[in-house]
Amino acid sequence: MTVRLSAALALVAIFGCGSGPFEAYAAPDHAISIKVGRELDLTIRSVGPGEYASPPTISSAAIRFIDVTSVTPPVPAGDTQLFRFEAMQPGDAVITFVQSSGGLTVQDTVHVE
């Protein structure tokens, strides 16, 4: 089962300018655009037991996985994780997150300029 940016994926606020990380709310079936050299932070919330596996699968070298951390405080619905990436080179990348229990898959498309 593939879910594109549904309730299982919570992307946080937008910081469009400056040198800080780029964080984005995204709607289903919409790509995120980011410039080379910027950091992309994606926060994913699990519903129920389990967490999303690290590292996620990335379809191209346009995006590089940096790390993942747990977001606190925890919420009763499930784990919340912050995945950090760096935009390395122009191109498109599909990031695939797989939940450890139940195999729920979330995919996110990133366009690097």
C-alpha positions in Angstrom: 0.0 0.0 0.0 1.4 3.4 -0.9 0.3 6.6 0.7 1.4 10.0 -0.6 1.6 12.6 2.1 -1.4 11.4 4.0 -2.2 11.5 7.7 0.8 9.2 8.1 3.2 11.9 6.9 3.2 15.3 8.6 5.4 17.8 7.0 6.0 20.9 9.0 6.0 24.7 8.4 7.8 26.5 5.5 11.1 28.4 5.7 11.6 29.6 2.1 14.5 32.0 2.6 17.8 32.0 4.4 20.4 29.3 5.2 18.3 27.3 7.6 16.6 24.0 6.8 13.7 24.0 4.4 10.6 22.4 6.0 7.4 22.1 4.1 3.8 21.3 4.3 2.9 19.3 1.2 -0.4 18.1 -0.2 -0.9 14.6 -1.8 0.6 14.3 -5.3 2.6 17.5 -5.1 6.4 17.6 -5.3 8.6 19.7 -3.0 11.2 22.0 -4.6 14.5 22.9 -3.0 17.8 24.5 -4.0 21.2 22.7 -4.1 23.0 23.0 -0.8 19.8 23.4 1.3 18.7 21.1 4.1 15.3 19.4 3.8 13.6 18.4 7.1 10.7 16.0 6.9 8.7 15.0 10.0 6.8 11.8 9.8 4.2 10.7 12.3 3.3 7.0 12.7 -0.2 6.0 13.5 -0.1 3.0 15.8 2.9 0.9 16.7 6.2 0.9 14.8 8.3 3.6 13.2 9.7 4.4 9.8 12.9 2.6 8.8 16.1 4.5 8.5 17.6 5.2 6.2 14.8 5.6 3.7 15.2 4.6 0.1 16.2 7.5 -2.2 15.9 7.1 -6.0 18.7 9.3 -7.1 21.8 11.2 -5.9 19.9 14.6 -6.0 19.2 14.1 -2.3 21.5 12.7 0.5 20.2 11.3 3.8 21.8 13.0 6.8 20.1 11.4 9.8 16.9 10.7 11.7 15.9 11.6 15.3 12.8 11.1 17.4 10.6 14.2 18.0 9.6 14.8 21.6 7.4 15.0 23.4 5.8 11.7 22.2 2.2 11.7 21.2 -0.3 8.9 22.1 -1.0 8.1 18.4 2.5 6.9 17.6 6.1 7.8 17.0 7.1 11.1 15.4 10.5 11.1 13.5 12.5 14.0 11.9 14.3 12.9 8.8 17.0 15.3 7.5 18.3 15.4 4.0 20.7 17.6 1.9 20.0 18.7 -1.7 23.2 17.6 -3.5 22.7 18.2 -7.2 19.9 19.2 -9.7 17.4 16.5 -10.4 14.4 14.7 -9.0 14.4 12.1 -6.2 11.7 10.0 -4.7 12.1 9.3 -1.1 10.4 6.1 0.2 9.7 5.6 3.8 8.6 2.1 5.1 6.9 1.6 8.4 8.3 -1.3 10.5 4.9 -2.6 11.5 2.3 -3.2 8.9 4.6 -2.2 5.9 2.9 1.2 5.3 4.8 3.0 2.6 5.0 6.8 2.2 6.6 8.4 -0.9 7.7 12.0 -1.3 9.0 13.5 -4.6 11.7 16.2 -4.3 12.8 18.4 -7.1 16.3 19.9 -6.6 17.1 23.1 -8.5 
